Every structure is written in C-alpha cells, then in structure tokens.
Amino acid sequence: MVNDDKENKNEEERMKAEEMEELFRLFRQIVNEMFVAYDYRKNYETIFRKLQTERALAEKEIDLFSEVGFEWDNEWQEGMR
C-alpha cells in the first residue's frame, strides 16, 4: 500500500514534469513565432518607407518637369522600350 502511494506520487510528479516540458516547448514556439513576425513587420516597414520615398521623389520629378513645360505623357516611355 505504501508502495502504491509512492508510485502514484512518482507518476503524478512525472506527469507534471512532462506537462511543464510541453508548456515550455509551446512557450518557446510562441516566442520564436513572435520574433519571426517582428522581423517580417520590420522588413515590411522598411520596404514601405522605401516605396514612400521613391513615390515622393517621382512626384517631385513630375512637378519639376511640369515647371519647365514638359508635357508628361507615357509616349516617350514606350519609345524607350
């Protein structure tokens, strides 16, 4: 009877240890996925800022060409191809 109680207690402790290991693995997986998501977000923000800068530059170039009387159309671009 004492051995049964001891075995039950050992079994409970082993089950708790396995549950804690599983929880820790899940926690590590969540943290890793958060880092991956953060990296994707930073990459997206960098690309977005780059596109914003390029768009602002293109708009400025269009304004400058318009100031000197250049008619902005796409015919010259098609001729360049």
PyMOL Python script that loads the backbone (N, CA, C, O; Angstrom):
from pymol import cmd

cmd.read_pdbstr("""\
ATOM      1  N   MET A   1       0.828  -1.191   0.000  1.00  0.00           N
ATOM      2  CA  MET A   1       0.000   0.000   0.000  1.00  0.00           C
ATOM      3  C   MET A   1       0.873   1.257   0.000  1.00  0.00           C
ATOM      4  O   MET A   1       0.589   2.222  -0.710  1.00  0.00           O
ATOM      5  N   VAL A   2       1.919   1.234   0.789  1.00  0.00           N
ATOM      6  CA  VAL A   2       2.825   2.376   0.815  1.00  0.00           C
ATOM      7  C   VAL A   2       3.504   2.526  -0.546  1.00  0.00           C
ATOM      8  O   VAL A   2       3.702   3.639  -1.033  1.00  0.00           O
ATOM      9  N   ASN A   3       3.854   1.400  -1.146  1.00  0.00           N
ATOM     10  CA  ASN A   3       4.484   1.440  -2.470  1.00  0.00           C
ATOM     11  C   ASN A   3       3.532   1.995  -3.512  1.00  0.00           C
ATOM     12  O   ASN A   3       3.951   2.736  -4.402  1.00  0.00           O
ATOM     13  N   ASP A   4       2.240   1.644  -3.410  1.00  0.00           N
ATOM     14  CA  ASP A   4       1.253   2.166  -4.356  1.00  0.00           C
ATOM     15  C   ASP A   4       1.146   3.680  -4.244  1.00  0.00           C
ATOM     16  O   ASP A   4       1.094   4.379  -5.256  1.00  0.00           O
ATOM     17  N   ASP A   5       1.114   4.186  -3.016  1.00  0.00           N
ATOM     18  CA  ASP A   5       1.055   5.637  -2.812  1.00  0.00           C
ATOM     19  C   ASP A   5       2.306   6.315  -3.371  1.00  0.00           C
ATOM     20  O   ASP A   5       2.241   7.368  -4.004  1.00  0.00           O
ATOM     21  N   LYS A   6       3.447   5.670  -3.113  1.00  0.00           N
ATOM     22  CA  LYS A   6       4.704   6.230  -3.592  1.00  0.00           C
ATOM     23  C   LYS A   6       4.742   6.207  -5.125  1.00  0.00           C
ATOM     24  O   LYS A   6       5.184   7.171  -5.751  1.00  0.00           O
ATOM     25  N   GLU A   7       4.281   5.112  -5.723  1.00  0.00           N
ATOM     26  CA  GLU A   7       4.244   5.014  -7.180  1.00  0.00           C
ATOM     27  C   GLU A   7       3.285   6.042  -7.773  1.00  0.00           C
ATOM     28  O   GLU A   7       3.583   6.661  -8.795  1.00  0.00           O
ATOM     29  N   ASN A   8       2.139   6.218  -7.130  1.00  0.00           N
ATOM     30  CA  ASN A   8       1.176   7.222  -7.601  1.00  0.00           C
ATOM     31  C   ASN A   8       1.773   8.623  -7.529  1.00  0.00           C
ATOM     32  O   ASN A   8       1.613   9.431  -8.444  1.00  0.00           O
ATOM     33  N   LYS A   9       2.464   8.892  -6.422  1.00  0.00           N
ATOM     34  CA  LYS A   9       3.075  10.215  -6.263  1.00  0.00           C
ATOM     35  C   LYS A   9       4.169  10.423  -7.315  1.00  0.00           C
ATOM     36  O   LYS A   9       4.266  11.498  -7.907  1.00  0.00           O
ATOM     37  N   ASN A  10       4.991   9.393  -7.547  1.00  0.00           N
ATOM     38  CA  ASN A  10       6.036   9.489  -8.574  1.00  0.00           C
ATOM     39  C   ASN A  10       5.423   9.684  -9.954  1.00  0.00           C
ATOM     40  O   ASN A  10       5.920  10.468 -10.764  1.00  0.00           O
ATOM     41  N   GLU A  11       4.333   8.957 -10.211  1.00  0.00           N
ATOM     42  CA  GLU A  11       3.649   9.086 -11.500  1.00  0.00           C
ATOM     43  C   GLU A  11       3.093  10.499 -11.677  1.00  0.00           C
ATOM     44  O   GLU A  11       3.200  11.080 -12.757  1.00  0.00           O
ATOM     45  N   GLU A  12       2.506  11.046 -10.626  1.00  0.00           N
ATOM     46  CA  GLU A  12       1.969  12.413 -10.688  1.00  0.00           C
ATOM     47  C   GLU A  12       3.082  13.424 -10.943  1.00  0.00           C
ATOM     48  O   GLU A  12       2.919  14.344 -11.744  1.00  0.00           O
ATOM     49  N   GLU A  13       4.203  13.254 -10.265  1.00  0.00           N
ATOM     50  CA  GLU A  13       5.331  14.166 -10.457  1.00  0.00           C
ATOM     51  C   GLU A  13       5.885  14.063 -11.881  1.00  0.00           C
ATOM     52  O   GLU A  13       6.241  15.071 -12.492  1.00  0.00           O
ATOM     53  N   ARG A  14       5.955  12.833 -12.401  1.00  0.00           N
ATOM     54  CA  ARG A  14       6.436  12.640 -13.766  1.00  0.00           C
ATOM     55  C   ARG A  14       5.484  13.296 -14.761  1.00  0.00           C
ATOM     56  O   ARG A  14       5.922  13.930 -15.721  1.00  0.00           O
ATOM     57  N   MET A  15       4.172  13.142 -14.527  1.00  0.00           N
ATOM     58  CA  MET A  15       3.175  13.760 -15.412  1.00  0.00           C
ATOM     59  C   MET A  15       3.286  15.278 -15.355  1.00  0.00           C
ATOM     60  O   MET A  15       3.205  15.943 -16.388  1.00  0.00           O
ATOM     61  N   LYS A  16       3.470  15.832 -14.156  1.00  0.00           N
ATOM     62  CA  LYS A  16       3.622  17.282 -14.018  1.00  0.00           C
ATOM     63  C   LYS A  16       4.872  17.762 -14.746  1.00  0.00           C
ATOM     64  O   LYS A  16       4.853  18.798 -15.410  1.00  0.00           O
ATOM     65  N   ALA A  17       5.957  17.003 -14.617  1.00  0.00           N
ATOM     66  CA  ALA A  17       7.201  17.379 -15.292  1.00  0.00           C
ATOM     67  C   ALA A  17       7.011  17.348 -16.808  1.00  0.00           C
ATOM     68  O   ALA A  17       7.490  18.239 -17.509  1.00  0.00           O
ATOM     69  N   GLU A  18       6.317  16.331 -17.318  1.00  0.00           N
ATOM     70  CA  GLU A  18       6.060  16.252 -18.760  1.00  0.00           C
ATOM     71  C   GLU A  18       5.177  17.411 -19.219  1.00  0.00           C
ATOM     72  O   GLU A  18       5.409  17.992 -20.279  1.00  0.00           O
ATOM     73  N   GLU A  19       4.167  17.742 -18.418  1.00  0.00           N
ATOM     74  CA  GLU A  19       3.297  18.873 -18.761  1.00  0.00           C
ATOM     75  C   GLU A  19       4.082  20.179 -18.782  1.00  0.00           C
ATOM     76  O   GLU A  19       3.882  21.012 -19.666  1.00  0.00           O
ATOM     77  N   MET A  20       4.970  20.357 -17.815  1.00  0.00           N
ATOM     78  CA  MET A  20       5.782  21.575 -17.772  1.00  0.00           C
ATOM     79  C   MET A  20       6.714  21.645 -18.983  1.00  0.00           C
ATOM     80  O   MET A  20       6.902  22.712 -19.568  1.00  0.00           O
ATOM     81  N   GLU A  21       7.297  20.499 -19.356  1.00  0.00           N
ATOM     82  CA  GLU A  21       8.155  20.485 -20.543  1.00  0.00           C
ATOM     83  C   GLU A  21       7.364  20.855 -21.789  1.00  0.00           C
ATOM     84  O   GLU A  21       7.845  21.615 -22.629  1.00  0.00           O
ATOM     85  N   GLU A  22       6.149  20.320 -21.913  1.00  0.00           N
ATOM     86  CA  GLU A  22       5.306  20.633 -23.068  1.00  0.00           C
ATOM     87  C   GLU A  22       4.931  22.116 -23.076  1.00  0.00           C
ATOM     88  O   GLU A  22       4.965  22.765 -24.122  1.00  0.00           O
ATOM     89  N   LEU A  23       4.577  22.645 -21.913  1.00  0.00           N
ATOM     90  CA  LEU A  23       4.246  24.071 -21.824  1.00  0.00           C
ATOM     91  C   LEU A  23       5.447  24.935 -22.194  1.00  0.00           C
ATOM     92  O   LEU A  23       5.304  25.945 -22.882  1.00  0.00           O
ATOM     93  N   PHE A  24       6.630  24.534 -21.734  1.00  0.00           N
ATOM     94  CA  PHE A  24       7.833  25.295 -22.050  1.00  0.00           C
ATOM     95  C   PHE A  24       8.117  25.249 -23.553  1.00  0.00           C
ATOM     96  O   PHE A  24       8.493  26.262 -24.143  1.00  0.00           O
ATOM     97  N   ARG A  25       7.935  24.065 -24.185  1.00  0.00           N
ATOM     98  CA  ARG A  25       8.123  23.954 -25.633  1.00  0.00           C
ATOM     99  C   ARG A  25       7.150  24.858 -26.373  1.00  0.00           C
ATOM    100  O   ARG A  25       7.529  25.536 -27.328  1.00  0.00           O
ATOM    101  N   LEU A  26       5.891  24.867 -25.930  1.00  0.00           N
ATOM    102  CA  LEU A  26       4.896  25.735 -26.563  1.00  0.00           C
ATOM    103  C   LEU A  26       5.260  27.207 -26.390  1.00  0.00           C
ATOM    104  O   LEU A  26       5.128  28.000 -27.323  1.00  0.00           O
ATOM    105  N   PHE A  27       5.717  27.565 -25.197  1.00  0.00           N
ATOM    106  CA  PHE A  27       6.131  28.940 -24.927  1.00  0.00           C
ATOM    107  C   PHE A  27       7.277  29.340 -25.852  1.00  0.00           C
ATOM    108  O   PHE A  27       7.260  30.425 -26.432  1.00  0.00           O
ATOM    109  N   ARG A  28       8.276  28.459 -25.989  1.00  0.00           N
ATOM    110  CA  ARG A  28       9.407  28.756 -26.882  1.00  0.00           C
ATOM    111  C   ARG A  28       8.946  28.908 -28.320  1.00  0.00           C
ATOM    112  O   ARG A  28       9.436  29.775 -29.043  1.00  0.00           O
ATOM    113  N   GLN A  29       8.006  28.068 -28.738  1.00  0.00           N
ATOM    114  CA  GLN A  29       7.488  28.161 -30.102  1.00  0.00           C
ATOM    115  C   GLN A  29       6.776  29.494 -30.316  1.00  0.00           C
ATOM    116  O   GLN A  29       6.942  30.130 -31.357  1.00  0.00           O
ATOM    117  N   ILE A  30       5.984  29.916 -29.332  1.00  0.00           N
ATOM    118  CA  ILE A  30       5.274  31.200 -29.438  1.00  0.00           C
ATOM    119  C   ILE A  30       6.267  32.349 -29.518  1.00  0.00           C
ATOM    120  O   ILE A  30       6.113  33.250 -30.343  1.00  0.00           O
ATOM    121  N   VAL A  31       7.282  32.322 -28.667  1.00  0.00           N
ATOM    122  CA  VAL A  31       8.288  33.390 -28.672  1.00  0.00           C
ATOM    123  C   VAL A  31       9.019  33.423 -30.013  1.00  0.00           C
ATOM    124  O   VAL A  31       9.245  34.496 -30.572  1.00  0.00           O
ATOM    125  N   ASN A  32       9.387  32.250 -30.528  1.00  0.00           N
ATOM    126  CA  ASN A  32      10.063  32.209 -31.834  1.00  0.00           C
ATOM    127  C   ASN A  32       9.176  32.777 -32.929  1.00  0.00           C
ATOM    128  O   ASN A  32       9.650  33.522 -33.787  1.00  0.00           O
ATOM    129  N   GLU A  33       7.893  32.435 -32.910  1.00  0.00           N
ATOM    130  CA  GLU A  33       6.977  32.955 -33.926  1.00  0.00           C
ATOM    131  C   GLU A  33       6.788  34.464 -33.785  1.00  0.00           C
ATOM    132  O   GLU A  33       6.598  35.165 -34.779  1.00  0.00           O
ATOM    133  N   MET A  34       6.841  34.962 -32.550  1.00  0.00           N
ATOM    134  CA  MET A  34       6.748  36.411 -32.351  1.00  0.00           C
ATOM    135  C   MET A  34       7.966  37.110 -32.958  1.00  0.00           C
ATOM    136  O   MET A  34       7.828  38.164 -33.579  1.00  0.00           O
ATOM    137  N   PHE A  35       9.156  36.528 -32.783  1.00  0.00           N
ATOM    138  CA  PHE A  35      10.354  37.112 -33.381  1.00  0.00           C
ATOM    139  C   PHE A  35      10.268  37.097 -34.899  1.00  0.00           C
ATOM    140  O   PHE A  35      10.658  38.064 -35.552  1.00  0.00           O
ATOM    141  N   VAL A  36       9.758  36.002 -35.468  1.00  0.00           N
ATOM    142  CA  VAL A  36       9.607  35.924 -36.921  1.00  0.00           C
ATOM    143  C   VAL A  36       8.633  37.000 -37.395  1.00  0.00           C
ATOM    144  O   VAL A  36       8.893  37.688 -38.383  1.00  0.00           O
ATOM    145  N   ALA A  37       7.508  37.144 -36.685  1.00  0.00           N
ATOM    146  CA  ALA A  37       6.520  38.163 -37.060  1.00  0.00           C
ATOM    147  C   ALA A  37       7.124  39.561 -36.948  1.00  0.00           C
ATOM    148  O   ALA A  37       6.864  40.417 -37.794  1.00  0.00           O
ATOM    149  N   TYR A  38       7.927  39.799 -35.910  1.00  0.00           N
ATOM    150  CA  TYR A  38       8.574  41.096 -35.741  1.00  0.00           C
ATOM    151  C   TYR A  38       9.526  41.374 -36.909  1.00  0.00           C
ATOM    152  O   TYR A  38       9.565  42.486 -37.436  1.00  0.00           O
ATOM    153  N   ASP A  39      10.298  40.345 -37.311  1.00  0.00           N
ATOM    154  CA  ASP A  39      11.214  40.515 -38.448  1.00  0.00           C
ATOM    155  C   ASP A  39      10.453  40.844 -39.721  1.00  0.00           C
ATOM    156  O   ASP A  39      10.857  41.723 -40.482  1.00  0.00           O
ATOM    157  N   TYR A  40       9.329  40.124 -39.958  1.00  0.00           N
ATOM    158  CA  TYR A  40       8.524  40.418 -41.144  1.00  0.00           C
ATOM    159  C   TYR A  40       7.986  41.841 -41.090  1.00  0.00           C
ATOM    160  O   TYR A  40       7.972  42.543 -42.102  1.00  0.00           O
ATOM    161  N   ARG A  41       7.544  42.267 -39.911  1.00  0.00           N
ATOM    162  CA  ARG A  41       6.996  43.621 -39.778  1.00  0.00           C
ATOM    163  C   ARG A  41       8.072  44.664 -40.064  1.00  0.00           C
ATOM    164  O   ARG A  41       7.828  45.624 -40.795  1.00  0.00           O
ATOM    165  N   LYS A  42       9.267  44.479 -39.487  1.00  0.00           N
ATOM    166  CA  LYS A  42      10.348  45.438 -39.726  1.00  0.00           C
ATOM    167  C   LYS A  42      10.715  45.475 -41.208  1.00  0.00           C
ATOM    168  O   LYS A  42      10.955  46.545 -41.767  1.00  0.00           O
ATOM    169  N   ASN A  43      10.757  44.303 -41.840  1.00  0.00           N
ATOM    170  CA  ASN A  43      11.065  44.240 -43.265  1.00  0.00           C
ATOM    171  C   ASN A  43       9.986  44.964 -44.060  1.00  0.00           C
ATOM    172  O   ASN A  43      10.295  45.723 -44.979  1.00  0.00           O
ATOM    173  N   TYR A  44       8.720  44.733 -43.713  1.00  0.00           N
ATOM    174  CA  TYR A  44       7.609  45.395 -44.398  1.00  0.00           C
ATOM    175  C   TYR A  44       7.700  46.909 -44.225  1.00  0.00           C
ATOM    176  O   TYR A  44       7.523  47.656 -45.187  1.00  0.00           O
ATOM    177  N   GLU A  45       7.976  47.363 -42.997  1.00  0.00           N
ATOM    178  CA  GLU A  45       8.069  48.805 -42.746  1.00  0.00           C
ATOM    179  C   GLU A  45       9.210  49.422 -43.546  1.00  0.00           C
ATOM    180  O   GLU A  45       9.070  50.525 -44.075  1.00  0.00           O
ATOM    181  N   THR A  46      10.331  48.726 -43.638  1.00  0.00           N
ATOM    182  CA  THR A  46      11.471  49.229 -44.403  1.00  0.00           C
ATOM    183  C   THR A  46      11.108  49.360 -45.877  1.00  0.00           C
ATOM    184  O   THR A  46      11.396  50.378 -46.507  1.00  0.00           O
ATOM    185  N   ILE A  47      10.479  48.330 -46.420  1.00  0.00           N
ATOM    186  CA  ILE A  47      10.072  48.370 -47.826  1.00  0.00           C
ATOM    187  C   ILE A  47       9.043  49.469 -48.046  1.00  0.00           C
ATOM    188  O   ILE A  47       9.100  50.183 -49.047  1.00  0.00           O
ATOM    189  N   PHE A  48       8.100  49.608 -47.115  1.00  0.00           N
ATOM    190  CA  PHE A  48       7.064  50.629 -47.241  1.00  0.00           C
ATOM    191  C   PHE A  48       7.679  52.028 -47.246  1.00  0.00           C
ATOM    192  O   PHE A  48       7.304  52.869 -48.063  1.00  0.00           O
ATOM    193  N   ARG A  49       8.632  52.282 -46.327  1.00  0.00           N
ATOM    194  CA  ARG A  49       9.295  53.590 -46.290  1.00  0.00           C
ATOM    195  C   ARG A  49      10.063  53.847 -47.586  1.00  0.00           C
ATOM    196  O   ARG A  49      10.060  54.966 -48.102  1.00  0.00           O
ATOM    197  N   LYS A  50      10.719  52.817 -48.110  1.00  0.00           N
ATOM    198  CA  LYS A  50      11.460  52.960 -49.363  1.00  0.00           C
ATOM    199  C   LYS A  50      10.510  53.318 -50.505  1.00  0.00           C
ATOM    200  O   LYS A  50      10.810  54.199 -51.310  1.00  0.00           O
ATOM    201  N   LEU A  51       9.373  52.640 -50.575  1.00  0.00           N
ATOM    202  CA  LEU A  51       8.396  52.943 -51.623  1.00  0.00           C
ATOM    203  C   LEU A  51       7.826  54.350 -51.466  1.00  0.00           C
ATOM    204  O   LEU A  51       7.608  55.046 -52.458  1.00  0.00           O
ATOM    205  N   GLN A  52       7.585  54.772 -50.222  1.00  0.00           N
ATOM    206  CA  GLN A  52       7.095  56.136 -49.990  1.00  0.00           C
ATOM    207  C   GLN A  52       8.115  57.155 -50.482  1.00  0.00           C
ATOM    208  O   GLN A  52       7.753  58.141 -51.124  1.00  0.00           O
ATOM    209  N   THR A  53       9.381  56.917 -50.184  1.00  0.00           N
ATOM    210  CA  THR A  53      10.438  57.830 -50.615  1.00  0.00           C
ATOM    211  C   THR A  53      10.528  57.877 -52.134  1.00  0.00           C
ATOM    212  O   THR A  53      10.641  58.953 -52.723  1.00  0.00           O
ATOM    213  N   GLU A  54      10.478  56.706 -52.768  1.00  0.00           N
ATOM    214  CA  GLU A  54      10.536  56.670 -54.233  1.00  0.00           C
ATOM    215  C   GLU A  54       9.333  57.372 -54.850  1.00  0.00           C
ATOM    216  O   GLU A  54       9.469  58.063 -55.859  1.00  0.00           O
ATOM    217  N   ARG A  55       8.167  57.201 -54.258  1.00  0.00           N
ATOM    218  CA  ARG A  55       6.970  57.855 -54.794  1.00  0.00           C
ATOM    219  C   ARG A  55       7.074  59.376 -54.650  1.00  0.00           C
ATOM    220  O   ARG A  55       6.737  60.120 -55.570  1.00  0.00           O
ATOM    221  N   ALA A  56       7.548  59.828 -53.480  1.00  0.00           N
ATOM    222  CA  ALA A  56       7.702  61.268 -53.274  1.00  0.00           C
ATOM    223  C   ALA A  56       8.703  61.839 -54.279  1.00  0.00           C
ATOM    224  O   ALA A  56       8.488  62.920 -54.827  1.00  0.00           O
ATOM    225  N   LEU A  57       9.791  61.116 -54.519  1.00  0.00           N
ATOM    226  CA  LEU A  57      10.783  61.568 -55.492  1.00  0.00           C
ATOM    227  C   LEU A  57      10.186  61.618 -56.899  1.00  0.00           C
ATOM    228  O   LEU A  57      10.429  62.565 -57.647  1.00  0.00           O
ATOM    229  N   ALA A  58       9.411  60.602 -57.253  1.00  0.00           N
ATOM    230  CA  ALA A  58       8.782  60.586 -58.583  1.00  0.00           C
ATOM    231  C   ALA A  58       7.809  61.752 -58.733  1.00  0.00           C
ATOM    232  O   ALA A  58       7.761  62.386 -59.787  1.00  0.00           O
ATOM    233  N   GLU A  59       7.037  62.037 -57.691  1.00  0.00           N
ATOM    234  CA  GLU A  59       6.104  63.171 -57.754  1.00  0.00           C
ATOM    235  C   GLU A  59       6.860  64.486 -57.891  1.00  0.00           C
ATOM    236  O   GLU A  59       6.430  65.380 -58.620  1.00  0.00           O
ATOM    237  N   LYS A  60       7.987  64.605 -57.189  1.00  0.00           N
ATOM    238  CA  LYS A  60       8.796  65.822 -57.292  1.00  0.00           C
ATOM    239  C   LYS A  60       9.362  65.964 -58.704  1.00  0.00           C
ATOM    240  O   LYS A  60       9.384  67.063 -59.258  1.00  0.00           O
ATOM    241  N   GLU A  61       9.820  64.850 -59.286  1.00  0.00           N
ATOM    242  CA  GLU A  61      10.338  64.900 -60.654  1.00  0.00           C
ATOM    243  C   GLU A  61       9.247  65.313 -61.635  1.00  0.00           C
ATOM    244  O   GLU A  61       9.499  66.099 -62.548  1.00  0.00           O
ATOM    245  N   ILE A  62       8.043  64.793 -61.454  1.00  0.00           N
ATOM    246  CA  ILE A  62       6.931  65.172 -62.327  1.00  0.00           C
ATOM    247  C   ILE A  62       6.670  66.668 -62.212  1.00  0.00           C
ATOM    248  O   ILE A  62       6.469  67.346 -63.219  1.00  0.00           O
ATOM    249  N   ASP A  63       6.673  67.186 -60.975  1.00  0.00           N
ATOM    250  CA  ASP A  63       6.460  68.624 -60.777  1.00  0.00           C
ATOM    251  C   ASP A  63       7.558  69.446 -61.453  1.00  0.00           C
ATOM    252  O   ASP A  63       7.273  70.455 -62.098  1.00  0.00           O
ATOM    253  N   LEU A  64       8.809  69.013 -61.304  1.00  0.00           N
ATOM    254  CA  LEU A  64       9.918  69.745 -61.918  1.00  0.00           C
ATOM    255  C   LEU A  64       9.826  69.728 -63.440  1.00  0.00           C
ATOM    256  O   LEU A  64      10.058  70.751 -64.083  1.00  0.00           O
ATOM    257  N   PHE A  65       9.493  68.585 -64.017  1.00  0.00           N
ATOM    258  CA  PHE A  65       9.323  68.517 -65.470  1.00  0.00           C
ATOM    259  C   PHE A  65       8.165  69.394 -65.924  1.00  0.00           C
ATOM    260  O   PHE A  65       8.235  70.025 -66.978  1.00  0.00           O
ATOM    261  N   SER A  66       7.099  69.435 -65.129  1.00  0.00           N
ATOM    262  CA  SER A  66       5.942  70.261 -65.492  1.00  0.00           C
ATOM    263  C   SER A  66       6.299  71.740 -65.455  1.00  0.00           C
ATOM    264  O   SER A  66       5.794  72.521 -66.262  1.00  0.00           O
ATOM    265  N   GLU A  67       7.174  72.135 -64.516  1.00  0.00           N
ATOM    266  CA  GLU A  67       7.570  73.539 -64.397  1.00  0.00           C
ATOM    267  C   GLU A  67       8.334  74.019 -65.624  1.00  0.00           C
ATOM    268  O   GLU A  67       8.225  75.186 -66.001  1.00  0.00           O
ATOM    269  N   VAL A  68       9.094  73.146 -66.244  1.00  0.00           N
ATOM    270  CA  VAL A  68       9.876  73.557 -67.413  1.00  0.00           C
ATOM    271  C   VAL A  68       9.108  73.358 -68.711  1.00  0.00           C
ATOM    272  O   VAL A  68       9.666  73.523 -69.796  1.00  0.00           O
ATOM    273  N   GLY A  69       7.837  73.007 -68.609  1.00  0.00           N
ATOM    274  CA  GLY A  69       6.996  72.908 -69.787  1.00  0.00           C
ATOM    275  C   GLY A  69       6.977  71.541 -70.434  1.00  0.00           C
ATOM    276  O   GLY A  69       6.483  71.390 -71.551  1.00  0.00           O
ATOM    277  N   PHE A  70       7.494  70.569 -69.767  1.00  0.00           N
ATOM    278  CA  PHE A  70       7.479  69.217 -70.313  1.00  0.00           C
ATOM    279  C   PHE A  70       6.088  68.633 -70.136  1.00  0.00           C
ATOM    280  O   PHE A  70       5.574  68.567 -69.019  1.00  0.00           O
ATOM    281  N   GLU A  71       5.482  68.211 -71.232  1.00  0.00           N
ATOM    282  CA  GLU A  71       4.161  67.588 -71.147  1.00  0.00           C
ATOM    283  C   GLU A  71       4.347  66.138 -70.723  1.00  0.00           C
ATOM    284  O   GLU A  71       4.978  65.341 -71.417  1.00  0.00           O
ATOM    285  N   TRP A  72       3.794  65.828 -69.596  1.00  0.00           N
ATOM    286  CA  TRP A  72       4.003  64.488 -69.055  1.00  0.00           C
ATOM    287  C   TRP A  72       3.040  63.516 -69.721  1.00  0.00           C
ATOM    288  O   TRP A  72       1.826  63.589 -69.526  1.00  0.00           O
ATOM    289  N   ASP A  73       3.597  62.610 -70.505  1.00  0.00           N
ATOM    290  CA  ASP A  73       2.802  61.529 -71.079  1.00  0.00           C
ATOM    291  C   ASP A  73       3.682  60.284 -71.145  1.00  0.00           C
ATOM    292  O   ASP A  73       4.890  60.350 -70.913  1.00  0.00           O
ATOM    293  N   ASN A  74       3.090  59.203 -71.451  1.00  0.00           N
ATOM    294  CA  ASN A  74       3.823  57.945 -71.433  1.00  0.00           C
ATOM    295  C   ASN A  74       4.374  57.560 -72.795  1.00  0.00           C
ATOM    296  O   ASN A  74       4.989  56.501 -72.924  1.00  0.00           O
ATOM    297  N   GLU A  75       4.173  58.388 -73.818  1.00  0.00           N
ATOM    298  CA  GLU A  75       4.650  58.041 -75.151  1.00  0.00           C
ATOM    299  C   GLU A  75       6.170  57.926 -75.192  1.00  0.00           C
ATOM    300  O   GLU A  75       6.697  57.013 -75.829  1.00  0.00           O
ATOM    301  N   TRP A  76       6.876  58.820 -74.536  1.00  0.00           N
ATOM    302  CA  TRP A  76       8.331  58.767 -74.558  1.00  0.00           C
ATOM    303  C   TRP A  76       8.841  57.524 -73.841  1.00  0.00           C
ATOM    304  O   TRP A  76       9.885  56.977 -74.198  1.00  0.00           O
ATOM    305  N   GLN A  77       8.084  57.070 -72.807  1.00  0.00           N
ATOM    306  CA  GLN A  77       8.495  55.848 -72.114  1.00  0.00           C
ATOM    307  C   GLN A  77       8.349  54.639 -73.028  1.00  0.00           C
ATOM    308  O   GLN A  77       9.200  53.749 -73.031  1.00  0.00           O
ATOM    309  N   GLU A  78       7.268  54.608 -73.804  1.00  0.00           N
ATOM    310  CA  GLU A  78       7.061  53.494 -74.717  1.00  0.00           C
ATOM    311  C   GLU A  78       8.106  53.504 -75.823  1.00  0.00           C
ATOM    312  O   GLU A  78       8.514  52.444 -76.299  1.00  0.00           O
ATOM    313  N   GLY A  79       8.544  54.688 -76.238  1.00  0.00           N
ATOM    314  CA  GLY A  79       9.582  54.789 -77.251  1.00  0.00           C
ATOM    315  C   GLY A  79      10.929  54.299 -76.750  1.00  0.00           C
ATOM    316  O   GLY A  79      11.768  53.872 -77.543  1.00  0.00           O
ATOM    317  N   MET A  80      11.147  54.355 -75.435  1.00  0.00           N
ATOM    318  CA  MET A  80      12.406  53.917 -74.850  1.00  0.00           C
ATOM    319  C   MET A  80      12.502  52.392 -74.793  1.00  0.00           C
ATOM    320  O   MET A  80      13.595  51.839 -74.670  1.00  0.00           O
ATOM    321  N   ARG A  81      11.370  51.725 -74.882  1.00  0.00           N
ATOM    322  CA  ARG A  81      11.387  50.255 -74.746  1.00  0.00           C
ATOM    323  C   ARG A  81      11.887  49.577 -75.971  1.00  0.00           C
ATOM    324  O   ARG A  81      11.960  48.349 -76.011  1.00  0.00           O
TER     325      ARG A  81
END
""", "prot")
cmd.dss("prot")
cmd.show_as("cartoon", "prot")
cmd.util.cbc("prot")
cmd.orient("prot")
